[in-house]
Amino acid sequence: MSVLQTDIKFITGVGPKRAEILNKEIDVFTLNDLLRWYPYRYIDRSRIYYIHEIDSSIAYIQLKGQIKSFETFGEGRRKRLVAHFTDGHGFVDLIWFQGIRFIENKYKINQEYIVFGKPNLFNGKWNIAHPDIDPFLNETDRPDGFMPLYSTTEKMKNHYLNSKAMHKIIENAYALIKERLSETLSHDVIEAAKLISFQEAVENIHFPSSSAKLRDAQFRLKFEELFYIQLSIVRYTADRKNKLKGFVFSKVGDNLNMFFKKHLPFPLTNAQKRVIKEIRKDTASGRQMNRLLQGDVGSGKTLVALMCILISLDNGFQACLMAPTEILASQHYETLSNMLSNMNIRVELLTGSTKKKKREGIHAGLASGEINILIGTHALIEDVVQFRNLGFVVIDEQHRFGVAQRAKLWTKNNQPPHVLVMTATPIPRTLAMTVYGDLDVSIIDELPPGRKPVETIHRYDKKRGELYMFIRNQIKLGRQAYIVYPLIEESETLDLKNLEDGYIHMLEVFPEFTVDKMHGRMKPAEKDEVMQRFVKGVTQIMVSTTVIEVGVNVPNATVMVIESAQRFGLSQLHQLRGRVGRGADQSYCVLLTPYEISADTRKRIGIMTETNDGFLIAEADLKLRGPGDLEGTQQSGIPFNLKIADIVRDNDILYLAREIAEKLIEKDPKLEQQEHSVLKQQLSRLGGNRYDWSMIS
């Protein structure tokens, strides 16, 4: 057995009890796990400060001087020991709340010490609680280099497993390694990325002797983490493309030609034409298509999807479109039915609300091939839903579906249909390469002609008079407005305007207009009825929760007011803003917040008012919130618990890792070459085989 597999309980300073805590708290079981518990930051201990240099910008400080006197304050549990410490230029108090007798006996007055710790300001005076103290012997003996800091939990600290203790345990663990650590990357990868060895990286990540060596160690270990994620994706992508045959759509026939000549609602943008060409090429190649279509709200993704569906019909196949909510599925059904109303194409809608008799008719029509296009919610993936010849699948707002749900559509035919995944949530390239790395990506990056950018304004919620006057004027011009709230009912924990109060307030403020409300707890039939009234213009003001975030299309709505905008993330604010600006009239989005908002909120609001570019907003959102918080990433099967790399800050390393992985798989698709055996072993050890990237559609 390798020394790296040693149980941590056998490492000096651990033992069975502490081992149990490390197992539960930080998933550390072996010596290898311990060596990969990397520091989260470092402190330069080579510099000694003067006491008069202490200020709030310095997190930790190192001083040289003498203790001039000790004082004890309080009694019992409240007892504390204070040492008055000076470097000849000023005084600072060193404070202990525990181990007082030990400290009094250990440290002597008027001896030179090196003191290290975190400065705190209390009653206008600086102090350092529980500092590290070492005798100062001479200039060459003082602490130097970089001191690593390790993340710890409360339970760990309660058992004296703080950062300093963890460093000592890791030092003991490293001392057990008598032979050189085995390499975890192949020689050609190390050469291509110009990396130091694994041994050097581990040593310098925990015990760096210089900033240059620390940088090299961090680069090596970050690259390795990102490389294995990318290698896993690239390998499975290549495997899927080689193995999975796709239906060949060899021709463009009457359906597409007739639609293009007689029913196209508006001229295609160049971006739409480019995407249709990309999809056309995929579906004619004989390989199964797995493509992600990104496009901002209102960019015309649905029209692109419909034209590709028509190509599948022209080649004798059926198609389906799956949406996450009944409202969105119903809207797609109406949109496609209207566009195809004068063509001999049967379109049906299947949701959880579909009545039994209608459902049975749909099942029969699918099996016989009479139904050409089926639109629906997750009801489409039920086992009882069987197609005669499903060739093309469109999944809208795919992040609302789990991987397993999406994969069920693949089993609806003897070989997988072509899959087009659509999202109006722009995905930054770094995230797309990791979460959707198996999908080819198409982007619609221009809006149809005539669309005006939505004007976004920030207002404080105490000044509503002007806002209400503005909404009234817009409605008098024949327009409509959304008022969005984050909650349905008042919450004791969140001081927010809630939907129920807001609805009553709007009825009082606008008695001359029809005001309606909609939220997620309403039954689908109720929501549909309310939405239809708004679509038809019967309702002028829609008070709603974020249930209207995705897909609802009312071109006449020109005002979006978002109450308590500080409670929403950037991507969600952008999605909500996308509900307006869908017609030719100028539209407005008003972000209401209290006066008191955090710096982060102010940054988010500033980004929203400055740009309508969904990709810029998505990048900013990723930087502010981190990948693990973004909707959909948790169910994607990606190991986001990276130990040292960060896909936002380390995007340059990510691109390099992807590029090297692609070149390697091109030369050795199955990793069969002898020098790549280490890569195969590591992939297996890291669980690379758990992620069936080919099923992430």
C-alpha positions as CSV (number, residue, x, y, z in Angstrom):
1,M,0.0,0.0,0.0
2,S,1.2,3.5,-0.8
3,V,2.2,5.7,2.1
4,L,-0.4,8.2,0.7
5,Q,-3.2,5.8,1.7
6,T,-2.1,5.9,5.4
7,D,-5.1,6.5,7.7
8,I,-4.7,9.9,9.3
9,K,-5.2,8.5,12.8
10,F,-1.7,7.2,12.6
11,I,-0.2,10.6,11.9
12,T,1.5,12.3,14.9
13,G,-0.9,14.9,16.3
14,V,-4.1,13.3,15.1
15,G,-5.1,10.0,16.8
16,P,-8.6,8.3,16.6
17,K,-10.7,11.1,18.1
18,R,-9.3,13.9,16.0
19,A,-9.3,11.6,12.9
20,E,-13.1,11.2,13.4
21,I,-13.5,15.0,13.5
22,L,-11.4,15.5,10.3
23,N,-13.4,12.7,8.6
24,K,-16.7,14.3,9.3
25,E,-15.8,18.0,9.1
26,I,-13.5,18.2,6.0
27,D,-13.7,14.8,4.4
28,V,-10.0,14.0,5.2
29,F,-9.4,10.3,5.7
30,T,-5.9,9.6,4.3
31,L,-2.5,11.2,4.2
32,N,-3.2,12.0,0.5
33,D,-6.4,13.8,1.5
34,L,-4.5,15.8,4.1
35,L,-1.8,16.9,1.6
36,R,-4.6,18.1,-0.6
37,W,-6.2,20.2,2.1
38,Y,-4.6,23.4,0.7
39,P,-4.1,26.7,2.5
40,Y,-6.6,29.4,1.5
41,R,-4.1,32.2,2.0
42,Y,-0.6,33.0,3.2
43,I,1.0,35.6,5.4
44,D,4.4,37.0,4.8
45,R,6.3,36.5,8.1
46,S,9.6,37.9,6.8
47,R,8.6,41.5,7.7
48,I,8.7,43.0,11.1
49,Y,6.5,46.1,11.6
50,Y,6.7,48.9,14.2
51,I,3.8,49.3,16.6
52,H,3.0,52.8,15.2
53,E,2.5,51.2,11.7
54,I,-0.5,49.2,12.9
55,D,-3.7,50.1,11.0
56,S,-7.0,48.4,10.1
57,S,-5.8,47.5,6.6
58,I,-3.3,45.0,8.1
59,A,-4.9,41.6,8.8
60,Y,-1.9,40.1,10.6
61,I,1.1,41.8,12.0
62,Q,4.6,40.7,13.3
63,L,6.4,42.8,15.9
64,K,9.7,42.6,17.8
65,G,10.0,44.0,21.4
66,Q,9.7,43.3,25.1
67,I,7.0,42.7,27.7
68,K,7.2,45.5,30.3
69,S,4.5,44.3,32.7
70,F,1.6,41.9,33.2
71,E,-1.9,42.8,34.5
72,T,-4.8,40.6,35.4
73,F,-8.4,41.7,35.1
74,G,-11.8,40.1,36.1
75,E,-12.6,36.9,38.0
76,G,-13.4,33.3,37.1
77,R,-14.5,32.8,33.5
78,R,-14.2,36.5,32.8
79,K,-10.6,36.7,33.9
80,R,-8.0,37.9,31.4
81,L,-4.3,38.5,31.3
82,V,-2.8,41.6,29.6
83,A,0.9,42.0,28.8
84,H,2.0,45.5,28.0
85,F,4.4,45.1,25.0
86,T,6.7,47.7,23.5
87,D,9.1,48.0,20.6
88,G,10.5,51.3,21.8
89,H,8.2,53.2,19.4
90,G,4.9,52.5,21.0
91,F,2.8,50.1,23.1
92,V,0.3,47.4,22.3
93,D,-1.6,45.1,24.7
94,L,-1.2,41.3,24.3
95,I,-4.4,39.6,25.7
96,W,-5.1,36.0,26.9
97,F,-8.5,34.6,28.1
98,Q,-7.2,31.1,28.6
99,G,-4.0,29.4,29.8
100,I,-3.2,32.4,32.0
101,R,-1.0,30.7,34.6
102,F,1.0,29.0,31.8
103,I,1.6,32.3,30.0
104,E,2.7,34.1,33.2
105,N,5.3,31.3,33.8
106,K,6.5,31.0,30.2
107,Y,7.1,34.6,29.2
108,K,9.5,36.9,31.0
109,I,9.6,40.7,31.4
110,N,12.3,42.6,29.5
111,Q,13.2,39.7,27.2
112,E,13.1,40.1,23.4
113,Y,10.3,38.3,21.6
114,I,8.8,38.1,18.2
115,V,5.0,38.6,18.5
116,F,2.6,37.6,15.7
117,G,-1.2,38.0,15.5
118,K,-4.3,39.8,14.4
119,P,-4.5,43.5,15.6
120,N,-7.9,44.7,17.1
121,L,-8.9,48.2,18.0
122,F,-10.8,48.5,21.3
123,N,-11.6,51.8,23.0
124,G,-9.1,53.5,20.8
125,K,-6.2,51.2,21.7
126,W,-4.6,48.4,19.7
127,N,-4.4,44.8,21.2
128,I,-3.6,41.4,19.9
129,A,-5.5,38.4,21.4
130,H,-3.7,35.1,21.9
131,P,-0.7,36.0,19.8
132,D,2.1,33.6,18.7
133,I,5.2,34.4,20.7
134,D,8.8,33.2,20.0
135,P,12.0,34.2,21.7
136,F,14.1,36.5,19.5
137,L,17.7,35.3,19.6
138,N,19.4,37.0,16.6
139,E,18.6,38.4,13.2
140,T,19.1,35.1,11.4
141,D,16.9,33.2,13.8
142,R,13.7,35.2,13.3
143,P,10.6,33.6,11.5
144,D,10.6,34.1,7.8
145,G,8.9,33.0,4.6
146,F,5.2,32.5,4.2
147,M,2.8,31.2,6.9
148,P,-0.1,29.2,5.4
149,L,-3.6,29.6,6.8
150,Y,-6.0,26.7,6.6
151,S,-9.8,26.7,6.7
152,T,-11.2,25.1,9.9
153,T,-14.6,24.6,11.4
154,E,-16.0,25.5,14.9
155,K,-15.9,21.8,15.8
156,M,-12.3,21.5,14.7
157,K,-11.3,24.6,16.8
158,N,-13.1,23.1,19.8
159,H,-10.6,20.2,19.6
160,Y,-7.7,22.6,19.1
161,L,-7.5,21.9,15.4
162,N,-6.9,25.5,14.4
163,S,-4.9,26.6,11.4
164,K,-1.6,26.4,13.2
165,A,-2.3,22.9,14.5
166,M,-3.4,21.8,10.9
167,H,-0.1,23.1,9.6
168,K,1.9,21.1,12.2
169,I,-0.1,17.9,11.4
170,I,0.6,18.4,7.7
171,E,4.3,18.9,8.5
172,N,4.2,15.6,10.4
173,A,2.4,13.9,7.5
174,Y,4.9,15.2,4.9
175,A,7.8,13.9,7.0
176,L,6.4,10.3,6.6
177,I,7.1,10.5,2.8
178,K,10.5,8.9,2.3
179,E,10.3,8.4,-1.4
180,R,9.5,10.9,-4.1
181,L,5.7,11.4,-4.7
182,S,4.5,9.7,-7.8
183,E,3.6,12.0,-10.7
184,T,-0.1,12.6,-11.3
185,L,0.2,14.0,-14.8
186,S,1.8,12.6,-17.9
187,H,5.2,14.0,-19.1
188,D,3.7,15.5,-22.3
189,V,1.0,17.4,-20.3
190,I,3.7,18.7,-17.9
191,E,5.8,19.9,-20.8
192,A,2.9,21.5,-22.7
193,A,1.8,23.5,-19.6
194,K,5.3,24.1,-18.3
195,L,4.6,22.7,-14.8
196,I,6.8,21.9,-11.9
197,S,6.6,18.4,-10.5
198,F,3.8,17.2,-8.2
199,Q,6.4,16.7,-5.4
200,E,7.6,20.3,-5.7
201,A,4.0,21.6,-5.9
202,V,2.9,19.8,-2.7
203,E,6.0,20.9,-0.8
204,N,5.7,24.5,-1.9
205,I,2.0,24.8,-1.4
206,H,2.4,23.9,2.3
207,F,5.9,25.1,3.0
208,P,6.7,27.9,0.5
209,S,10.2,29.3,0.7
210,S,9.5,32.2,-1.7
211,S,6.6,33.9,-3.5
212,A,7.9,32.6,-6.9
213,K,7.8,29.0,-5.7
214,L,4.4,29.5,-4.2
215,R,3.1,30.8,-7.5
216,D,4.5,27.8,-9.4
217,A,2.9,25.4,-6.9
218,Q,-0.5,27.1,-7.1
219,F,-0.4,27.1,-10.9
220,R,0.5,23.4,-11.1
221,L,-2.2,22.3,-8.6
222,K,-4.9,24.6,-10.1
223,F,-4.1,23.4,-13.6
224,E,-4.3,19.7,-12.5
225,E,-7.8,20.2,-11.0
226,L,-9.2,22.0,-14.1
227,F,-7.3,19.7,-16.5
228,Y,-9.0,16.5,-15.2
229,I,-12.5,18.1,-15.4
230,Q,-11.8,19.1,-19.0
231,L,-10.1,15.8,-20.0
232,S,-13.2,14.0,-18.7
233,I,-15.5,16.2,-20.8
234,V,-13.4,16.2,-23.9
235,R,-12.9,12.4,-23.8
236,Y,-16.6,11.6,-23.5
237,T,-17.5,14.2,-26.1
238,A,-15.2,12.6,-28.6
239,D,-16.5,9.1,-27.6
240,R,-20.1,10.2,-28.1
241,K,-19.5,11.7,-31.4
242,N,-17.7,8.6,-32.6
243,K,-20.3,6.1,-31.2
244,L,-23.6,7.8,-31.5
245,K,-25.1,7.8,-35.0
246,G,-27.6,10.5,-35.7
247,F,-30.6,10.6,-38.0
248,V,-29.6,12.2,-41.3
249,F,-31.8,15.2,-42.3
250,S,-30.7,15.1,-46.0
251,K,-33.1,17.6,-47.4
252,V,-34.9,20.9,-46.9
253,G,-38.5,20.3,-48.1
254,D,-41.9,21.8,-48.6
255,N,-42.6,22.6,-44.9
256,L,-39.6,24.9,-44.4
257,N,-39.8,26.4,-47.9
258,M,-43.5,27.3,-47.5
259,F,-43.0,28.7,-44.0
260,F,-40.0,30.7,-45.1
261,K,-41.8,32.2,-48.1
262,K,-45.3,32.8,-46.7
263,H,-45.3,32.7,-42.9
264,L,-42.0,34.1,-41.6
265,P,-43.2,36.8,-39.1
266,F,-40.1,39.1,-39.7
267,P,-36.8,38.8,-41.6
268,L,-34.1,36.7,-39.9
269,T,-31.1,38.4,-38.3
270,N,-27.7,37.4,-39.5
271,A,-27.2,35.6,-36.1
272,Q,-30.3,33.5,-36.6
273,K,-29.2,32.6,-40.2
274,R,-25.8,31.5,-38.8
275,V,-27.3,29.3,-36.1
276,I,-29.7,27.6,-38.5
277,K,-26.7,26.8,-40.8
278,E,-24.8,25.3,-37.8
279,I,-27.8,23.1,-36.9
280,R,-28.4,22.2,-40.5
281,K,-24.8,21.0,-40.8
282,D,-25.0,19.0,-37.6
283,T,-28.3,17.2,-38.6
284,A,-27.0,16.3,-42.0
285,S,-23.7,14.9,-40.7
286,G,-24.8,11.4,-39.7
287,R,-23.8,12.2,-36.1
288,Q,-26.2,12.9,-33.3
289,M,-26.5,16.7,-32.6
290,N,-26.1,17.9,-29.0
291,R,-26.2,21.7,-29.2
292,L,-26.7,24.6,-26.8
293,L,-28.4,27.7,-28.2
294,Q,-27.8,30.8,-26.1
295,G,-29.6,34.0,-26.9
296,D,-30.7,36.9,-24.8
297,V,-34.4,37.4,-24.1
298,G,-36.2,38.4,-27.3
299,S,-33.4,37.4,-29.6
300,G,-35.6,34.9,-31.6
301,K,-34.5,31.5,-30.3
302,T,-38.0,30.1,-30.7
303,L,-38.2,31.0,-34.4
304,V,-34.8,29.3,-35.0
305,A,-36.1,26.2,-33.1
306,L,-39.3,26.1,-35.2
307,M,-37.4,26.3,-38.5
308,C,-35.2,23.4,-37.4
309,I,-38.2,21.4,-36.3
310,L,-39.7,21.9,-39.8
311,I,-36.5,20.5,-41.3
312,S,-37.0,17.4,-39.2
313,L,-40.6,17.1,-40.4
314,D,-39.4,17.5,-44.0
315,N,-37.3,14.4,-43.4
316,G,-40.1,12.3,-42.1
317,F,-39.5,12.7,-38.3
318,Q,-41.6,14.0,-35.4
319,A,-40.4,16.7,-33.0
320,C,-41.1,17.8,-29.5
321,L,-40.4,20.9,-27.4
322,M,-40.2,20.6,-23.6
323,A,-40.6,23.7,-21.4
324,P,-40.3,23.9,-17.6
325,T,-43.7,25.5,-16.8
326,E,-47.3,25.1,-18.1
327,I,-47.4,28.9,-18.8
328,L,-44.3,28.7,-21.0
329,A,-45.4,25.4,-22.6
330,S,-48.8,26.9,-23.4
331,Q,-47.2,30.1,-24.8
332,H,-44.9,28.0,-27.1
333,Y,-48.0,26.0,-28.2
334,E,-49.9,29.2,-29.1
335,T,-46.9,30.8,-30.8
336,L,-46.1,27.7,-33.0
337,S,-49.8,27.0,-33.7
338,N,-50.3,30.6,-34.9
339,M,-47.2,30.6,-37.0
340,L,-48.2,27.2,-38.6
341,S,-52.0,27.9,-38.8
342,N,-52.3,27.7,-42.6
343,M,-50.0,24.7,-43.0
344,N,-50.9,21.0,-42.8
345,I,-49.0,20.4,-39.6
346,R,-50.6,19.0,-36.4
347,V,-49.3,20.6,-33.2
348,E,-50.5,19.3,-29.7
349,L,-49.9,20.4,-26.1
350,L,-49.4,17.9,-23.3
351,T,-49.1,19.1,-19.6
352,G,-50.1,17.9,-16.2
353,S,-53.4,19.7,-16.7
354,T,-54.3,17.9,-19.9
355,K,-57.6,15.9,-19.4
356,K,-57.6,12.1,-19.6
357,K,-59.6,11.9,-22.9
358,K,-57.4,14.5,-24.6
359,R,-54.3,12.8,-23.3
360,E,-55.4,9.4,-24.7
361,G,-55.9,11.1,-28.1
362,I,-52.5,12.6,-28.0
363,H,-50.9,9.2,-27.1
364,A,-52.6,7.6,-30.1
365,G,-51.7,10.4,-32.4
366,L,-48.0,10.2,-31.5
367,A,-47.9,6.5,-32.0
368,S,-49.6,6.7,-35.4
369,G,-47.4,9.6,-36.5
370,E,-50.4,11.9,-37.1
371,I,-49.1,14.4,-34.5
372,N,-46.0,16.2,-36.0
373,I,-45.0,18.4,-33.1
374,L,-45.7,17.8,-29.4
375,I,-45.1,20.7,-27.0
376,G,-45.3,20.2,-23.2
377,T,-43.8,20.2,-19.7
378,H,-42.0,17.2,-18.0
379,A,-45.2,15.3,-18.9
380,L,-43.4,14.5,-22.2
381,I,-40.9,12.3,-20.4
382,E,-43.5,9.9,-18.9
383,D,-43.0,6.3,-20.1
384,V,-46.5,6.2,-21.5
385,V,-45.6,8.9,-24.0
386,Q,-44.3,7.1,-27.1
387,F,-43.5,8.6,-30.5
388,R,-43.6,6.8,-33.8
389,N,-40.4,8.5,-35.0
390,L,-39.0,11.2,-32.8
391,G,-36.0,12.9,-34.6
392,F,-35.6,16.3,-33.1
393,V,-35.9,17.5,-29.4
394,V,-35.9,21.1,-28.2
395,I,-35.5,21.8,-24.5
396,D,-36.2,25.3,-23.4
397,E,-34.7,26.9,-20.3
398,Q,-32.9,23.6,-19.7
399,H,-31.5,24.5,-16.3
400,R,-35.0,23.9,-14.8
401,F,-34.7,20.2,-15.6
402,G,-32.4,17.7,-13.9
403,V,-29.9,15.7,-15.9
404,A,-31.9,12.4,-15.5
405,Q,-35.2,14.1,-16.7
406,R,-33.5,15.5,-19.8
407,A,-31.9,12.1,-20.6
408,K,-35.3,10.4,-20.6
409,L,-36.1,12.0,-23.9
410,W,-33.3,10.1,-25.5
411,T,-35.1,6.8,-24.9
412,K,-38.1,7.8,-27.0
413,N,-36.6,6.4,-30.1
414,N,-34.3,3.4,-31.1
415,Q,-31.5,5.8,-31.5
416,P,-31.1,9.2,-29.8
417,P,-32.8,12.2,-31.5
418,H,-31.0,15.4,-32.3
419,V,-31.1,17.7,-29.2
420,L,-31.2,21.5,-29.2
421,V,-31.0,23.0,-25.7
422,M,-32.1,26.6,-25.4
423,T,-31.4,29.1,-22.7
424,A,-32.2,32.8,-22.3
425,T,-29.8,32.9,-19.3
426,P,-26.4,33.8,-20.9
427,I,-23.7,31.5,-19.6
428,P,-20.2,32.8,-19.3
429,R,-17.7,31.0,-21.4
430,T,-15.8,29.7,-18.4
431,L,-18.9,28.1,-17.0
432,A,-20.2,26.8,-20.3
433,M,-16.8,25.0,-20.9
434,T,-17.3,23.3,-17.6
435,V,-21.0,22.8,-17.1
436,Y,-22.0,22.3,-20.7
437,G,-18.6,21.3,-22.0
438,D,-20.1,18.4,-24.0
439,L,-22.4,20.6,-26.0
440,D,-21.5,22.5,-29.1
441,V,-22.5,26.1,-28.6
442,S,-24.4,28.5,-30.8
443,I,-25.1,32.1,-29.9
444,I,-27.7,34.6,-31.1
445,D,-26.0,37.8,-30.3
446,E,-28.3,40.4,-32.0
447,L,-31.9,41.4,-31.5
448,P,-34.5,41.6,-34.3
449,P,-34.7,45.0,-36.0
450,G,-37.0,47.5,-34.4
451,R,-36.3,46.3,-30.8
452,K,-35.2,49.2,-28.5
453,P,-33.0,48.5,-25.5
454,V,-34.9,48.6,-22.2
455,E,-34.0,51.7,-20.2
456,T,-33.2,50.7,-16.6
457,I,-33.6,53.1,-13.7
458,H,-32.7,52.9,-10.0
459,R,-35.2,54.5,-7.6
460,Y,-35.5,54.5,-3.8
461,D,-38.7,53.0,-2.5
462,K,-39.7,56.1,-0.4
463,K,-40.2,58.2,-3.5
464,R,-43.1,56.6,-5.3
465,G,-45.1,59.6,-6.4
466,E,-43.2,60.2,-9.6
467,L,-43.1,56.5,-10.4
468,Y,-46.9,56.1,-10.1
469,M,-47.4,59.1,-12.3
470,F,-45.1,57.6,-14.9
471,I,-46.9,54.2,-14.8
472,R,-50.3,56.0,-15.1
473,N,-49.0,57.9,-18.2
474,Q,-47.7,54.7,-19.8
475,I,-51.1,52.9,-19.3
476,K,-53.0,55.9,-20.7
477,L,-50.8,55.5,-23.8
478,G,-52.3,52.0,-24.1
479,R,-49.3,50.1,-22.4
480,Q,-49.2,47.6,-19.6
481,A,-47.0,47.2,-16.5
482,Y,-45.6,44.4,-14.3
483,I,-44.9,45.0,-10.5
484,V,-42.7,42.1,-9.2
485,Y,-42.3,41.2,-5.6
486,P,-39.9,38.6,-4.1
487,L,-42.4,37.1,-1.6
488,I,-46.0,36.0,-1.6
489,E,-46.8,36.7,2.1
490,E,-45.1,38.7,4.8
491,S,-42.1,37.0,6.3
492,E,-41.0,37.7,9.9
493,T,-37.3,37.3,8.9
494,L,-37.3,39.5,5.8
495,D,-38.5,43.1,5.9
496,L,-39.9,43.1,2.4
497,K,-42.9,44.5,0.7
498,N,-45.0,41.4,0.0
499,L,-47.2,40.6,-2.9
500,E,-50.5,40.5,-1.0
501,D,-49.9,44.0,0.5
502,G,-48.6,45.2,-2.8
503,Y,-51.6,44.0,-4.7
504,I,-54.0,45.8,-2.3
505,H,-51.8,48.9,-2.5
506,M,-51.9,48.9,-6.3
507,L,-55.7,48.6,-6.3
508,E,-55.8,51.7,-4.1
509,V,-53.3,53.7,-6.1
510,F,-54.8,52.8,-9.5
511,P,-58.6,52.5,-9.0
512,E,-59.2,53.5,-12.6
513,F,-57.3,50.4,-14.0
514,T,-57.7,46.7,-13.8
515,V,-55.0,45.1,-11.5
516,D,-54.4,41.4,-11.3
517,K,-52.1,39.2,-9.3
518,M,-50.2,36.0,-10.0
519,H,-47.9,33.7,-7.9
520,G,-46.5,30.2,-7.9
521,R,-49.0,28.8,-5.4
522,M,-51.9,29.3,-7.7
523,K,-53.3,26.4,-9.6
524,P,-52.1,26.1,-13.3
525,A,-55.6,26.8,-14.6
526,E,-55.8,30.0,-12.4
527,K,-52.4,31.2,-13.6
528,D,-53.3,30.6,-17.2
529,E,-56.6,32.5,-16.8
530,V,-54.8,35.5,-15.2
531,M,-52.0,35.5,-17.8
532,Q,-54.5,35.3,-20.7
533,R,-56.3,38.4,-19.3
534,F,-53.0,40.3,-19.3
535,V,-52.1,39.0,-22.8
536,K,-55.4,40.2,-24.2
537,G,-55.1,43.6,-22.5
538,V,-58.0,43.2,-20.1
539,T,-55.6,43.7,-17.2
540,Q,-53.4,46.8,-17.2
541,I,-51.2,46.0,-14.2
542,M,-49.9,42.6,-13.3
543,V,-48.7,42.2,-9.7
544,S,-46.6,39.1,-9.6
545,T,-43.7,37.1,-8.0
546,T,-40.9,35.8,-10.2
547,V,-43.3,33.3,-11.8
548,I,-43.3,35.6,-14.8
549,E,-39.5,35.5,-15.0
550,V,-39.2,33.0,-17.9
551,G,-40.7,33.1,-21.4
552,V,-43.9,35.1,-20.9
553,N,-44.4,37.3,-24.0
554,V,-46.6,40.4,-23.9
555,P,-45.2,42.9,-26.4
556,N,-47.6,45.6,-25.1
557,A,-46.0,45.5,-21.6
558,T,-43.5,48.4,-21.4
559,V,-43.0,48.9,-17.6
560,M,-41.3,46.4,-15.2
561,V,-41.1,47.6,-11.6
562,I,-39.0,45.3,-9.3
563,E,-39.7,45.8,-5.6
564,S,-36.9,45.1,-3.2
565,A,-34.5,44.7,-6.1
566,Q,-31.7,44.2,-3.6
567,R,-33.0,40.7,-2.9
568,F,-32.5,39.5,-6.5
569,G,-29.3,38.2,-8.2
570,L,-28.0,39.9,-11.4
571,S,-29.2,37.1,-13.7
572,Q,-32.7,37.1,-12.2
573,L,-33.0,40.9,-12.5
574,H,-31.9,40.5,-16.2
575,Q,-34.4,37.8,-16.8
576,L,-37.2,39.8,-15.2
577,R,-36.2,42.9,-17.3
578,G,-36.6,40.7,-20.4
579,R,-40.3,40.5,-19.9
580,V,-40.5,44.0,-21.3
581,G,-39.0,45.5,-24.4
582,R,-40.5,42.8,-26.6
583,G,-42.5,45.2,-28.8
584,A,-41.5,48.3,-30.9
585,D,-42.2,50.8,-28.0
586,Q,-39.6,52.1,-25.6
587,S,-39.7,50.0,-22.4
588,Y,-38.5,50.7,-18.9
589,C,-37.3,48.7,-15.9
590,V,-37.4,50.4,-12.5
591,L,-35.3,48.9,-9.7
592,L,-36.7,49.9,-6.3
593,T,-34.5,49.6,-3.2
594,P,-34.3,51.2,0.3
595,Y,-31.7,53.9,0.8
596,E,-29.5,51.5,2.9
597,I,-28.1,48.9,0.6
598,S,-24.8,47.0,0.7
599,A,-21.8,47.8,-1.6
600,D,-22.4,44.5,-3.5
601,T,-26.1,45.5,-4.1
602,R,-25.0,48.9,-5.3
603,K,-22.6,47.2,-7.7
604,R,-25.3,44.9,-9.0
605,I,-27.7,47.8,-9.5
606,G,-25.0,49.8,-11.3
607,I,-24.3,47.0,-13.7
608,M,-28.1,46.7,-14.5
609,T,-28.5,50.3,-15.2
610,E,-25.3,50.5,-17.4
611,T,-25.8,47.5,-19.7
612,N,-28.5,45.3,-21.4
613,D,-25.8,42.8,-22.5
614,G,-26.8,39.5,-21.0
615,F,-23.3,38.0,-21.4
616,L,-21.6,40.9,-19.6
617,I,-24.2,40.6,-16.8
618,A,-23.6,36.8,-16.6
619,E,-19.9,37.3,-16.3
620,A,-20.4,39.9,-13.5
621,D,-22.9,37.6,-11.7
622,L,-20.4,34.8,-11.8
623,K,-17.7,37.0,-10.3
624,L,-20.0,38.3,-7.6
625,R,-21.6,35.0,-6.6
626,G,-19.3,32.2,-7.7
627,P,-20.2,29.2,-9.8
628,G,-21.8,27.1,-7.1
629,D,-24.6,29.6,-6.6
630,L,-25.7,29.9,-10.2
631,E,-29.0,28.2,-11.0
632,G,-28.7,24.8,-12.6
633,T,-25.0,24.2,-11.8
634,Q,-25.8,22.0,-8.8
635,Q,-27.7,19.5,-10.8
636,S,-25.3,19.3,-13.7
637,G,-23.0,16.7,-12.3
638,I,-20.0,19.0,-12.2
639,P,-17.6,18.7,-9.2
640,F,-17.7,22.3,-8.1
641,N,-16.0,21.6,-4.8
642,L,-12.7,22.4,-6.3
643,K,-10.0,22.5,-3.6
644,I,-7.7,25.2,-5.1
645,A,-8.9,26.3,-8.5
646,D,-11.6,28.9,-9.2
647,I,-13.2,28.8,-12.6
648,V,-13.8,32.5,-12.6
649,R,-10.4,33.9,-11.4
650,D,-8.4,31.1,-13.0
651,N,-10.1,31.2,-16.4
652,D,-6.7,31.5,-18.2
653,I,-5.6,28.2,-16.7
654,L,-9.0,26.7,-17.6
655,Y,-8.6,27.7,-21.3
656,L,-5.1,26.2,-21.3
657,A,-6.3,23.0,-19.6
658,R,-9.1,22.7,-22.2
659,E,-6.7,23.3,-25.1
660,I,-4.2,20.7,-23.9
661,A,-6.9,18.1,-23.2
662,E,-8.4,18.5,-26.7
663,K,-5.0,18.0,-28.4
664,L,-4.3,15.0,-26.2
665,I,-7.6,13.3,-27.0
666,E,-7.2,14.0,-30.7
667,K,-3.9,12.0,-30.6
668,D,-5.0,9.3,-28.1
669,P,-8.8,9.2,-27.9
670,K,-9.0,6.2,-25.5
671,L,-5.8,7.1,-23.5
672,E,-4.2,3.8,-24.6
673,Q,-0.6,5.1,-25.0
674,Q,1.7,3.9,-22.2
675,E,2.6,7.4,-21.0
676,H,-1.1,8.2,-20.6
677,S,-1.8,5.3,-18.3
678,V,-1.3,7.7,-15.3
679,L,-4.1,10.0,-16.8
680,K,-6.5,7.0,-17.1
681,Q,-5.8,6.0,-13.5
682,Q,-6.2,9.5,-12.1
683,L,-9.5,10.0,-14.1
684,S,-10.8,6.8,-12.6
685,R,-9.6,7.7,-9.1
686,L,-11.2,11.2,-9.3
687,G,-14.5,9.7,-10.5
688,G,-14.2,10.8,-14.1
689,N,-16.3,7.9,-15.1
690,R,-19.2,9.0,-12.9
691,Y,-20.0,11.9,-15.2
692,D,-21.7,10.7,-18.3
693,W,-21.2,13.9,-20.2
694,S,-23.0,12.6,-23.2
695,M,-26.3,12.6,-21.3
696,I,-26.1,16.3,-20.3
697,S,-28.4,17.7,-22.9
